[in-house]
Amino acid sequence: KRPDLVLTDVMMPLLDGFGLLAALKENPNTRAVPVVMLSARAGEESRVEGMRAGADDYLVKPFSAKELLARVNTHLQIGKLRAEAERQRASMYSVFMQAPVAIVVLDGPEHVFSLVNEHYYPILGPRRELIGKSVREALPDMAGQGFYELLDQVYASGEPYVAHAMPAKVALPGGGSKDLFVDFVYHPKRDFEGRIAGIIGVVIDVTAQVVSQTKIAESEKRLSAAVTELQEADRRKDEFLAVLSHELRSPLNVISGHAELLRMEEPGTNDFHESLDAIDRNTKVQTQLISDLLDISRIVTGKFLLDVSSFELTPVVNTAAEAVRFAAEAKGVVIDRRIQPGRLDFVGDATRIQQLVWNLLANSVKFTPKGGVVTLAVHRWDSRVEIVVSDTGQGIASDFLPHVFDRFNQEDASKTRKYGGLGLGLSIVRHVAELHGGTVSVESAGKDRGATFKIVLPIRALSPTEVREIGATSAAQASDDQVGNRPKKALLGLRALVVDDLQDSREMVSKVFDLLGAKVTQAASGRGALELLATTPFDVVICDIGMPAMNGLEFIKLWRRSERERCLRFTPALALTAYANEDDRLEALAAGFQSHLAKPFKVADLSRVTLELCGRGGTA
């Protein structure tokens, strides 16, 4: 055990006090322990001899107990301070040895190695003896490369030296040499009086980066670029939040205002129908904004997935063009379609390709003035297809061209901007194209010179395990087309239970089912729905997910268990919810729902899904 203090006589047989003192100082565990020598040998020479040998104190006999106690207390305190200093020095030495960069300490004008950490040796190749040798002696192969001279300069001037990607050649013990590129800092080391006592060197091997032609920038420039980038990202974030607030509030304001007007207008009048149309238009705007935000969220989290199938590309592209045509005509913009004739078979996600084309066309229509032309061209070249959308609109400034497809980025995000939107559509376009193995590019000659967007997609870049064959009409188009064809009483006689804690939402869904001919019962909670289901049979259950006390997932799990335990007839259930991500859909199906429909929904979609759940798909 390590003692806190050693009191030793000088004159002792076998091993005298000086021998014991030498043994204590040689042992690393006891080197810092204070030693007080006790001796009858008086005189200054004896005291000096003891202190030179390493004793901390020399007490001449006879001495008083008070004097001895005072000396002991003093040296115990010194021992504690020395032990703490030793602990800190050991800790600092450990940090030095484990530092993730190479560090070396050189002493004196000859630059003698006194400390070298483990990361320094690999830079020199095979390990070699360094401690106690000067740089010129230990590293003779560095002669003529300027390293010795730099060390001399730092030692003489007291000024640090920093170098980036400096070339060096190191000789290998077995013959030959290796070329290095290193970042390093030589910094003067000073003693307690401020005089230069040596040099501290920090070295980083950057050979791999230089060899791979990665330009090594100065630390200050990298830091400055990073700060600038962060500031730019923060600025874009603030701009986006301001734009988002404006874009979400604008349609809400129209919807709210016209909802109030409806209360004051007579049903059937022109004003009444104009208010309904305005509410419908702005609801679609709001839905598109939320859809874009959800898509961006899926992209960021890596959950933006493709529903791959085999389909004919031309009808999908035409559907997207038709969806934009009405907005273009209202603005006085012509959409000129130049689609290669003949069948264009494609493997990919039809809905996402339609979204891609729609976004490009909508963007061009937005920035093209009255009387302008937007051209949609689709051509096949060998094993790829090109979709090109060009316009005669306001064009894109050259400094903004590299950022056109960036998220949350708009050329004009000011409060006085002329055009609305969140600046997400083109980012989604790029991601959809890249997921299909394609590329996206944009060209513009400048202000008022129009813009051209080009998408290049491999026709069969995707190889799904099982490619579904679908018709020429996309799912989105199919649901829209069915609106007019579906009879008003498509759900006639159907017994439906609508479960939602929000009264307005519950009432709205119930009215839709009532208009479609269903007999509707409402429940304001999962618990209330379970009580109704225990006594009343239903053909279908439509349930929200986000509800207090018992959410929709908990409700369906309890109900499915109750059905099994009581051998009840299986009741199909639809999750009608604002939780619209793919993970939310899978979670709802795993819990016991048979289908999932995101809010806001279309009446045609709700009717179609309900009929499918109830086995009436053929009656629609």
ZABA-973382 format. One record per residue (C-alpha): residue number from 0; x, z, y. Coordinates in Angstrom, 2 decimals, padded with zeros to 5 digits. Each point is the difference from the previous one (the first is absolute). Example, Ala and Ser with C-alpha at 12.3 -4.5 7.8 and 13.67 -1.06 7.14 Angstrom:
2
REC   pos        px        pz        py
REC     0    012.30    007.80   -004.50
REC     1    001.37   -000.66    003.44
//
This chain:
620
REC   pos        px        pz        py
REC     0    000.00    000.00    000.00
REC     1    001.26   -000.89    003.47
REC     2    000.82    003.21    002.00
REC     3   -001.01    000.40    003.64
REC     4    003.33    001.68    000.93
REC     5    003.31    000.81   -001.69
REC     6    002.00    003.15    000.86
REC     7    003.42   -000.08   -001.68
REC     8    003.14    002.08    000.08
REC     9    003.29   -001.84    000.44
REC    10    002.27    001.91   -002.36
REC    11   -001.50   -000.32   -003.50
REC    12    001.60   -000.51   -003.43
REC    13   -000.21   -003.36   -001.81
REC    14   -001.93   -001.72    002.80
REC    15    000.60    001.21    003.53
REC    16   -002.31   -000.53    002.97
REC    17    001.67   -003.25    001.04
REC    18   -000.41   -001.44   -003.52
REC    19   -003.68    000.98   -000.05
REC    20   -000.46   -001.52    003.47
REC    21    001.55   -003.29   -001.14
REC    22   -002.26   -000.11   -003.09
REC    23   -003.10    000.61    002.11
REC    24    000.90   -002.78    002.43
REC    25    000.66   -002.48   -002.82
REC    26   -003.45    000.56   -001.53
REC    27   -002.64   -002.12    001.84
REC    28   -002.64    002.62   -000.79
REC    29    001.89    002.84    001.73
REC    30    001.98   -001.95    002.60
REC    31   -002.31    001.09    002.86
REC    32   -000.27    003.69   -001.07
REC    33    001.53    002.30    002.67
REC    34    003.09    001.94   -001.26
REC    35    001.20    003.25    001.60
REC    36    003.47    001.15   -001.11
REC    37    000.74    003.75   -000.13
REC    38    003.66    001.05    000.14
REC    39    002.30    002.86    000.88
REC    40    002.48   -002.56    001.31
REC    41   -000.23    000.32    003.74
REC    42    001.49   -002.24    002.60
REC    43   -000.87   -003.34    001.56
REC    44    002.01   -001.99   -002.54
REC    45   -002.10    001.30   -002.89
REC    46   -003.22   -000.76    001.86
REC    47    001.16   -003.52    000.89
REC    48    001.03   -000.61   -003.62
REC    49   -003.45    001.02   -001.22
REC    50   -001.86   -002.09    002.54
REC    51    002.19   -003.04   -000.73
REC    52   -000.79    000.39   -003.70
REC    53   -003.70   -000.44    000.82
REC    54   -001.28    003.55    000.44
REC    55   -002.78    000.51    002.51
REC    56    001.21    003.50    000.96
REC    57    002.91    002.35   -000.67
REC    58   -000.67    003.75    000.09
REC    59    002.93    002.42   -000.04
REC    60   -000.31    003.28   -001.90
REC    61   -000.94    002.62    000.86
REC    62   -003.25   -001.04    001.71
REC    63   -003.24    001.78    000.73
REC    64   -003.25   -000.62   -001.85
REC    65   -001.59   -000.97    003.31
REC    66    002.66   -002.62    000.63
REC    67   -000.34   -001.38   -003.54
REC    68   -003.81   -000.16    000.26
REC    69    000.22   -001.83    003.33
REC    70    002.44   -002.54   -001.45
REC    71   -002.19   -000.46   -003.12
REC    72   -003.18   -000.58    002.03
REC    73    001.77   -002.48    002.25
REC    74    001.37   -002.04   -002.88
REC    75   -003.26    000.10   -001.92
REC    76   -001.63   -001.67    003.01
REC    77    002.90   -002.45    000.18
REC    78   -000.46   -000.68   -003.72
REC    79   -003.68   -000.81    000.47
REC    80    000.76   -002.40    002.84
REC    81    002.82   -001.56   -002.00
REC    82   -002.26   -000.39   -003.07
REC    83   -002.69   -001.64    002.12
REC    84    002.57   -002.31    001.55
REC    85    001.29   -000.82   -003.48
REC    86   -003.55   -000.72   -001.19
REC    87   -000.65   -002.28    002.97
REC    88    003.31   -001.75   -000.51
REC    89   -000.83   -000.55   -003.68
REC    90   -003.42   -001.30    000.99
REC    91    001.48   -002.35    002.58
REC    92    002.58   -001.15   -002.54
REC    93   -002.80   -000.71   -002.48
REC    94   -001.88   -002.00    002.66
REC    95    003.22   -001.83    000.83
REC    96    000.62   -000.93   -003.63
REC    97   -003.61   -001.10   -000.59
REC    98   -000.45   -001.94    003.25
REC    99   -001.46   -003.45   -000.75
REC   100    002.82   -001.76    001.86
REC   101    003.76    000.10   -000.44
REC   102    001.70    002.64    002.18
REC   103    003.72    000.72    000.30
REC   104    001.93    002.58    002.08
REC   105    003.56   -000.87    001.04
REC   106    002.44    002.56    001.45
REC   107    002.77   -000.49    002.54
REC   108    001.55   -003.11    001.52
REC   109    001.00   -001.23   -003.49
REC   110   -003.67    000.03   -001.01
REC   111    000.40    002.08   -003.15
REC   112   -003.03    000.18   -002.31
REC   113   -001.32    003.58    000.00
REC   114   -003.64   -000.55   -001.07
REC   115   -001.62   -002.95   -001.78
REC   116   -003.56   -000.07   -001.31
REC   117   -001.12   -001.74   -003.18
REC   118   -001.48   -003.05    001.75
REC   119    003.39   -000.95    001.44
REC   120    001.73   -000.79   -003.29
REC   121   -002.28   -002.87   -001.20
REC   122    000.79   -001.92    003.19
REC   123    003.67   -000.10   -001.03
REC   124   -000.69   -001.19   -003.53
REC   125    001.60    002.02   -002.85
REC   126    000.55    003.66    000.91
REC   127    003.40    000.82    001.49
REC   128    001.68    003.18    001.18
REC   129   -000.51    000.55    003.72
REC   130    000.06    003.71    000.92
REC   131    003.27    000.99    001.65
REC   132    001.12   -003.58    000.56
REC   133    000.05   -001.90    003.27
REC   134   -002.12   -003.12    000.40
REC   135    003.07   -002.23    000.02
REC   136    001.28    001.64   -003.20
REC   137   -003.31    000.09   -001.88
REC   138   -001.31   -003.40    001.14
REC   139    003.00   -002.30    000.43
REC   140   -002.17   -003.05   -000.73
REC   141   -001.82    000.52    003.31
REC   142    003.14   -000.87    002.01
REC   143   -000.38   -002.90    002.39
REC   144   -003.78    000.27    000.21
REC   145   -000.17    002.15    003.13
REC   146   -001.23    003.24   -001.62
REC   147    003.20    002.00    000.59
REC   148    000.10   -001.15    003.62
REC   149   -003.64    001.00    000.56
REC   150    000.71    003.50   -001.34
REC   151    003.02    000.31    002.27
REC   152   -002.11   -001.17    002.95
REC   153   -002.75    002.58   -000.63
REC   154    002.54    002.80   -000.46
REC   155    001.86   -000.92    003.17
REC   156   -002.99   -000.71    002.25
REC   157   -002.48    002.59   -001.28
REC   158   -002.70   -002.65    000.15
REC   159   -002.11   -000.83   -003.09
REC   160    000.00   -003.52   -001.44
REC   161   -003.06   -001.71   -001.54
REC   162    000.16   -003.23   -002.00
REC   163   -002.70   -002.08   -001.70
REC   164    000.55   -002.27   -003.00
REC   165    003.76    000.12    000.39
REC   166    001.78   -001.97   -002.76
REC   167    002.57    001.75   -002.19
REC   168    002.04   -000.88   -003.10
REC   169    000.77    002.74   -002.54
REC   170    002.61   -000.47   -002.74
REC   171   -001.05    000.84   -003.54
REC   172    002.38    002.01   -002.23
REC   173   -000.13   -002.61   -002.76
REC   174    000.84   -002.80    002.38
REC   175   -002.04   -002.09    002.36
REC   176   -002.17    001.30    002.78
REC   177   -003.56    000.25    001.16
REC   178   -001.48   -000.94    003.36
REC   179   -002.12    002.54    001.80
REC   180   -002.14    000.13    003.09
REC   181   -000.46    003.50    001.41
REC   182   -001.78    001.75    002.80
REC   183    002.07    002.97    001.12
REC   184    000.49    002.61    002.71
REC   185    003.36    001.68    000.75
REC   186   -000.64    003.15    002.02
REC   187    002.70    002.38    001.30
REC   188    000.07    003.52   -001.51
REC   189    000.99    002.75    002.44
REC   190    001.29    003.53   -000.56
REC   191   -001.32    003.14    001.69
REC   192    002.05   -000.71    003.11
REC   193   -001.36   -003.53    000.34
REC   194    003.15   -001.74   -001.14
REC   195   -000.28   -002.99   -002.36
REC   196    000.85    001.19   -003.50
REC   197   -001.12   -002.92   -002.09
REC   198   -002.70   -002.60   -000.59
REC   199   -003.39    000.05   -001.72
REC   200   -000.94   -003.33   -001.56
REC   201   -003.48   -001.12   -001.14
REC   202    000.00   -003.21   -002.05
REC   203   -002.87   -002.10   -001.40
REC   204    000.60   -002.90   -002.36
REC   205   -002.20   -002.86    001.23
REC   206    001.60   -002.70   -002.13
REC   207   -003.20   -000.73   -001.93
REC   208   -001.96   -000.62    003.17
REC   209    002.64   -002.29    001.49
REC   210    000.49   -001.94   -003.23
REC   211   -003.76   -000.56   -000.25
REC   212    000.13   -001.35    003.57
REC   213   -002.03    002.85    001.38
REC   214    001.08    000.36    003.59
REC   215    001.04    003.51    000.82
REC   216   -001.23    001.00    003.39
REC   217    001.46    002.79    002.06
REC   218   -001.66    003.36   -000.42
REC   219   -001.13    000.08    003.60
REC   220   -001.63   -003.41   -000.26
REC   221   -001.77    000.89   -003.25
REC   222   -001.31    003.18    001.53
REC   223   -001.10   -001.81    003.15
REC   224   -001.75   -002.70   -002.04
REC   225   -001.76    002.63   -002.11
REC   226   -001.17    001.91    003.07
REC   227   -001.21   -003.23    001.61
REC   228   -001.88   -000.95   -003.16
REC   229   -001.63    003.42   -000.21
REC   230   -000.99   -000.19    003.63
REC   231   -001.46   -003.47   -000.53
REC   232   -001.90    001.16   -003.08
REC   233   -001.34    002.98    001.93
REC   234   -001.05   -002.29    002.86
REC   235   -001.77   -002.35   -002.40
REC   236   -001.71    002.95   -001.65
REC   237   -001.30    001.27    003.35
REC   238   -001.15   -003.50    000.95
REC   239   -001.70   -000.45   -003.36
REC   240   -001.84    003.33    000.25
REC   241   -001.23   -000.96    003.47
REC   242   -001.11   -003.42   -001.26
REC   243   -001.60    001.55   -003.08
REC   244   -002.00    002.43    002.13
REC   245   -001.17   -002.85    002.22
REC   246   -000.83   -002.37   -002.86
REC   247   -001.96    002.64   -001.94
REC   248   -001.86    001.32    003.02
REC   249   -001.04   -003.41    001.33
REC   250   -002.30   -001.01   -002.90
REC   251   -001.18    003.60   -000.33
REC   252   -001.04   -000.09    003.64
REC   253   -001.98   -003.22   -000.55
REC   254   -001.63    001.36   -003.17
REC   255   -000.90    003.28    001.68
REC   256   -001.32   -001.69    003.13
REC   257   -002.17   -002.50   -001.83
REC   258   -001.28    002.72   -002.33
REC   259   -001.34    001.78    003.09
REC   260   -001.46   -003.25    001.34
REC   261   -001.85   -000.55   -003.30
REC   262   -001.92    003.20    000.63
REC   263   -001.23   -001.42    003.33
REC   264   -000.67   -003.60   -001.07
REC   265   -003.03   -001.41   -001.77
REC   266    000.60   -001.18   -003.59
REC   267   -000.16   -003.77   -000.32
REC   268    001.07   -000.74    003.58
REC   269    003.08   -002.03    000.86
REC   270    001.73    003.10    001.42
REC   271   -000.70    001.89   -003.21
REC   272    001.59   -002.70   -002.15
REC   273    002.92   -000.41    002.40
REC   274    000.75    003.72   -000.39
REC   275   -000.16   -000.32   -003.78
REC   276    002.36   -002.99    000.10
REC   277    002.42    001.89    002.27
REC   278    000.00    002.99   -002.36
REC   279    000.58   -002.29   -002.96
REC   280    002.88   -001.84    001.71
REC   281    001.78    003.17    001.06
REC   282   -000.52    001.63   -003.37
REC   283    001.86   -002.94   -001.52
REC   284    002.77    000.41    002.58
REC   285    000.25    003.71   -000.84
REC   286    000.02   -000.78   -003.72
REC   287    002.81   -002.53    000.43
REC   288    002.08    002.49    001.99
REC   289   -000.40    002.67   -002.67
REC   290    000.69   -002.54   -002.76
REC   291    003.27   -001.03    001.68
REC   292    001.04    003.63    000.39
REC   293   -000.73    000.67   -003.68
REC   294    001.98   -003.09   -001.01
REC   295    002.97    001.14    002.07
REC   296   -000.26    003.46   -001.59
REC   297    000.07   -001.60   -003.46
REC   298    002.99   -002.14    001.00
REC   299    001.96    003.00    001.31
REC   300   -000.72    002.07   -003.15
REC   301    000.66   -002.88   -002.39
REC   302   -003.61   -000.07   -001.24
REC   303   -000.92   -003.43    001.33
REC   304   -000.71   -001.73   -003.33
REC   305   -001.09   -003.51   -000.95
REC   306   -002.96   -000.92   -002.21
REC   307    001.61   -003.03   -001.63
REC   308   -002.05   -002.92   -001.29
REC   309    000.09   -003.76   -000.33
REC   310   -002.11   -001.83    002.57
REC   311   -000.33   -003.16    002.07
REC   312    001.63    000.52    003.39
REC   313   -001.93   -002.50    002.17
REC   314   -003.43    001.74   -000.11
REC   315    001.63    003.36    000.76
REC   316    001.76   -001.47    003.06
REC   317   -003.22   -001.72    001.12
REC   318   -001.91    003.28   -000.31
REC   319    002.50    001.69    002.33
REC   320   -000.29   -002.89    002.47
REC   321   -003.80    000.19   -000.06
REC   322    000.14    003.72    000.72
REC   323    002.01   -000.69    003.17
REC   324   -001.84   -003.19    001.03
REC   325   -002.88    001.78    001.74
REC   326    002.34    002.06    002.19
REC   327    002.00   -003.13    000.80
REC   328   -003.10   -002.00    000.97
REC   329   -001.25    002.83    002.19
REC   330    003.33   -000.10    001.84
REC   331    000.15   -003.78    000.19
REC   332    002.94   -000.35   -002.37
REC   333    000.11   -002.72   -002.67
REC   334    001.31    000.74   -003.51
REC   335    001.52   -003.17   -001.44
REC   336    000.35    000.20   -003.79
REC   337    002.61   -002.17   -001.70
REC   338   -000.20    001.06   -003.61
REC   339    001.58   -002.15   -002.67
REC   340   -002.73   -001.61   -002.10
REC   341   -000.27    000.69   -003.70
REC   342    000.05    003.20   -002.02
REC   343    002.57    002.65    000.96
REC   344    000.18    002.53   -002.84
REC   345    001.67    003.27    000.90
REC   346    000.85    003.34   -001.60
REC   347   -000.33    003.04    002.24
REC   348   -002.53    002.27    001.69
REC   349   -002.79   -002.21    001.38
REC   350   -001.37    002.67    002.32
REC   351    003.43    000.75    001.48
REC   352    000.82   -003.71    000.46
REC   353   -003.33   -000.41    001.80
REC   354    000.90    003.02    002.15
REC   355    003.41   -001.55    000.75
REC   356   -001.53   -003.30    001.20
REC   357   -002.77    001.78    001.92
REC   358    002.51    002.20    001.83
REC   359    002.15   -002.99    001.02
REC   360   -003.00   -002.01    001.21
REC   361   -001.59    002.96    001.82
REC   362    003.32    000.73    001.71
REC   363    000.39   -003.61    001.17
REC   364   -003.62   -000.20    001.21
REC   365    000.48    003.24    001.94
REC   366    002.99   -001.34    001.93
REC   367   -001.26   -003.55    000.54
REC   368   -002.00   -000.70    003.20
REC   369   -003.24   -001.99    000.25
REC   370    000.51   -003.63   -000.87
REC   371    002.98    000.75   -002.20
REC   372    000.56   -001.01   -003.62
REC   373    001.00    002.07   -003.03
REC   374    001.29   -002.08   -002.91
REC   375   -000.14    001.21   -003.61
REC   376    002.15   -002.07   -002.36
REC   377    000.37    000.60   -003.76
REC   378    002.36   -002.12   -002.09
REC   379    001.60    000.23   -003.40
REC   380    003.72   -000.75   -000.36
REC   381    001.27    000.00   -003.59
REC   382   -000.54    003.56   -001.29
REC   383   -000.97    001.56    003.32
REC   384   -002.80   -000.18    002.52
REC   385    000.36    000.12    003.79
REC   386   -002.69    001.47    002.24
REC   387    000.69   -000.84    003.65
REC   388   -002.09    001.26    002.93
REC   389    000.95   -001.36    003.44
REC   390   -001.72    000.32    003.35
REC   391    000.16   -001.17    003.59
REC   392   -000.25    003.53    001.34
REC   393    002.08    002.27    002.19
REC   394    003.11   -000.12   -002.22
REC   395    002.49    002.76   -000.76
REC   396    002.98    001.06    002.10
REC   397    003.36   -000.57   -001.67
REC   398    000.99    003.68    000.17
REC   399   -003.20    001.02   -001.82
REC   400    000.19   -002.62   -002.79
REC   401    002.14    002.21   -002.31
REC   402   -002.61    002.80    000.27
REC   403   -003.20   -002.00   -000.50
REC   404   -000.54    001.31   -003.54
REC   405    001.01    003.61    000.73
REC   406   -002.59    002.73   -000.46
REC   407   -001.55    001.60    003.11
REC   408    001.71   -002.55    002.21
REC   409   -001.70   -002.15    002.64
REC   410    001.53   -002.22    002.65
REC   411   -002.33    001.56    002.55
REC   412   -001.07    003.58   -000.73
REC   413   -000.77    000.93    003.61
REC   414   -003.31    001.25    001.34
REC   415   -000.44   -003.33    001.78
REC   416    000.48   -002.10   -003.11
REC   417   -002.33   -002.94   -000.39
REC   418   -000.42    000.03   -003.78
REC   419   -001.19    002.79   -002.29
REC   420    001.05    001.02   -003.50
REC   421    002.42    002.47   -001.55
REC   422    002.89   -002.37   -000.73
REC   423   -000.33    000.51   -003.77
REC   424   -001.38   -003.34   -001.22
REC   425    003.26   -001.94   -000.04
REC   426    001.82    002.90   -001.65
REC   427   -002.59   -000.12   -002.79
REC   428    000.45   -003.79   -000.20
REC   429    003.72    000.40   -000.60
REC   430   -000.51    002.65   -002.67
REC   431   -002.62   -002.05   -001.86
REC   432    002.29   -003.05    000.06
REC   433    002.99    001.99   -001.25
REC   434   -002.02    001.64   -002.79
REC   435   -000.82   -003.52   -001.19
REC   436    003.72   -000.84    000.02
REC   437   -000.30   -002.05    003.17
REC   438    001.44   -000.09    003.51
REC   439   -001.47    000.01    003.48
REC   440    001.45   -001.39    003.22
REC   441   -001.05   -000.71    003.59
REC   442    001.15   -002.43    002.66
REC   443   -000.90   -000.33    003.67
REC   444    001.49   -002.02    002.83
REC   445   -000.91    002.75    002.46
REC   446   -002.76    000.92    002.43
REC   447   -003.07   -002.29   -000.09
REC   448    001.69   -002.16   -002.66
REC   449   -001.99    001.23   -002.99
REC   450    001.24    001.51   -003.27
REC   451    000.36   -001.12   -003.61
REC   452   -000.20    002.36   -002.98
REC   453    001.18   -001.24   -003.38
REC   454   -000.63    001.68   -003.36
REC   455    001.82   -001.34   -003.07
REC   456   -001.32    001.24   -003.35
REC   457    001.15   -000.80   -003.54
REC   458   -003.03   -001.31   -001.89
REC   459    000.67    002.07   -003.10
REC   460    002.40    002.66    001.25
REC   461   -002.08    002.74   -001.58
REC   462   -000.19    000.37   -003.77
REC   463   -002.74    002.50   -000.82
REC   464   -000.42    001.10   -003.58
REC   465   -003.49   -001.42    000.07
REC   466   -000.98   -002.40    002.79
REC   467   -003.72   -000.08    000.61
REC   468   -001.64   -003.36    000.63
REC   469   -002.40    000.22    002.91
REC   470   -002.09   -002.51    001.83
REC   471    000.88   -001.65    003.24
REC   472   -001.88    002.59    002.04
REC   473    001.74    003.25    000.83
REC   474   -001.61    003.36   -000.61
REC   475   -000.49    000.54    003.71
REC   476   -001.75   -003.35    000.40
REC   477   -002.14    000.59   -003.07
REC   478   -001.34    003.27    001.31
REC   479   -000.78   -001.58    003.38
REC   480   -001.74   -002.99   -001.58
REC   481   -002.22    002.27   -002.05
REC   482   -001.47    001.73    003.02
REC   483   -002.45   -002.75    000.77
REC   484   -000.83   -000.69   -003.65
REC   485   -000.69    003.57   -001.08
REC   486   -003.70    000.88    000.09
REC   487   -000.99    002.88    002.23
REC   488   -001.46    001.94   -002.93
REC   489    002.98   -000.52   -002.32
REC   490   -000.09    003.69   -001.00
REC   491   -003.77    000.19   -000.44
REC   492   -001.02    002.95   -002.16
REC   493    003.49    001.43   -000.25
REC   494    000.23    003.80    000.21
REC   495    003.03    000.89    002.13
REC   496    001.51    003.37    000.93
REC   497    002.04   -000.09    003.25
REC   498    002.43    002.91    000.42
REC   499    001.74    000.55    003.36
REC   500    000.51    003.10    002.15
REC   501   -000.30   -002.02    003.25
REC   502   -003.66   -000.52    000.82
REC   503    000.46   -003.20    002.03
REC   504    002.04   -001.60   -002.76
REC   505   -002.44    001.17   -002.67
REC   506   -002.99   -001.29    001.95
REC   507    001.65   -003.37    000.63
REC   508    000.82   -000.60   -003.68
REC   509   -003.49    001.15   -000.98
REC   510   -001.60   -002.46    002.43
REC   511    002.07   -002.84   -001.48
REC   512   -001.17    000.87   -003.49
REC   513   -003.57    000.39    001.22
REC   514    000.09   -003.48    001.60
REC   515    001.33   -001.39   -003.28
REC   516   -003.01    001.45   -001.82
REC   517    001.57    003.04   -001.64
REC   518   -001.59    003.42   -000.22
REC   519    002.46    002.33    001.72
REC   520    000.61    003.74   -000.30
REC   521    002.53    001.76    002.21
REC   522    002.37    002.92   -000.65
REC   523    002.12    001.60    002.73
REC   524    002.59    001.49   -002.37
REC   525    001.49   -000.33   -003.46
REC   526   -001.73    003.21   -001.07
REC   527   -003.35   -001.30    001.21
REC   528    000.55   -003.25   -001.89
REC   529    000.70    001.88   -003.24
REC   530   -003.26    001.93    000.40
REC   531   -001.97   -003.23    000.49
REC   532    001.69   -001.72   -002.92
REC   533   -000.84    002.93   -002.26
REC   534   -003.75   -000.67    000.40
REC   535   -000.36   -003.60    001.14
REC   536    001.26   -003.21   -001.64
REC   537    001.68   -002.60    002.24
REC   538    001.20   -003.54   -000.64
REC   539    003.04    000.31    002.24
REC   540    001.86    002.61    002.10
REC   541    001.70   -000.94    003.28
REC   542    002.32    002.79    001.11
REC   543    002.44    000.68    002.83
REC   544    003.43    001.46   -000.88
REC   545    000.94    002.11    003.03
REC   546   -002.55    002.85   -000.01
REC   547    000.45    003.75    000.64
REC   548   -000.35    002.68   -002.71
REC   549   -000.21   -002.57   -002.82
REC   550    001.47   -003.44    000.60
REC   551   -001.14   -003.16   -001.73
REC   552    002.75    000.11   -002.63
REC   553   -000.89    003.56   -001.00
REC   554   -003.70   -000.91   -000.10
REC   555    000.43   -003.00   -002.31
REC   556    002.26    001.91   -002.39
REC   557   -002.61    002.79   -000.33
REC   558   -002.83   -002.50   -000.42
REC   559    001.81   -002.02   -002.68
REC   560    000.71    003.22   -001.89
REC   561   -003.65    001.02    000.29
REC   562   -001.11   -003.41   -001.33
REC   563    002.21    000.35   -003.06
REC   564   -000.98    003.62   -000.70
REC   565   -003.73   -000.69    000.33
REC   566    000.14   -003.46   -001.63
REC   567   -001.60   -001.53    003.09
REC   568   -000.24   -003.73    000.71
REC   569    003.10   -001.23    001.78
REC   570   -000.65   -000.51    003.73
REC   571    002.25   -002.53    001.78
REC   572    001.54    001.23    003.26
REC   573    001.52   -001.69    003.03
REC   574    002.55    001.68    002.28
REC   575   -000.96   -001.11    003.51
REC   576    002.79    001.43    002.15
REC   577    002.32   -000.36    002.96
REC   578    002.92    000.82   -002.34
REC   579    000.89   -003.67   -000.41
REC   580    003.54   -000.15   -001.42
REC   581    000.77   -001.31   -003.48
REC   582    001.01    003.50   -001.10
REC   583   -003.38    001.30    001.20
REC   584   -001.79   -002.68   -002.03
REC   585    001.96    000.80   -003.16
REC   586   -000.58    003.73    000.48
REC   587   -003.75   -000.54    000.37
REC   588   -000.17   -002.13   -003.18
REC   589    002.08    002.54   -001.94
REC   590   -002.33    002.82    001.08
REC   591   -003.10   -001.73   -001.41
REC   592   -001.30   -002.52    002.53
REC   593   -000.60   -003.53   -001.30
REC   594    000.70   -001.76    003.30
REC   595    001.50    000.62    003.44
REC   596   -001.13   -001.51    003.32
REC   597    001.76    000.74    003.28
REC   598   -001.79    000.80    003.26
REC   599   -000.95   -001.85    002.11
REC   600   -001.77   -002.21   -002.53
REC   601   -002.14   -003.14    000.05
REC   602   -003.57    000.23   -001.22
REC   603    000.63   -002.95   -002.33
REC   604    002.97    001.77   -001.58
REC   605   -001.91    003.25   -000.46
REC   606   -002.91   -001.89   -001.55
REC   607    002.28   -002.02   -002.29
REC   608    001.99    002.99   -001.25
REC   609   -003.16    002.03   -000.59
REC   610   -001.59   -002.83   -002.00
REC   611    003.15   -000.35   -002.08
REC   612    000.06    003.74   -000.73
REC   613   -003.63   -000.09   -001.10
REC   614    000.40   -003.12   -002.13
REC   615   -002.08   -002.17    002.31
REC   616    002.77   -002.36    001.10
REC   617   -001.96   -003.02   -001.12
REC   618   -003.00    000.78    002.18
REC   619    001.87   -000.32    003.29
//
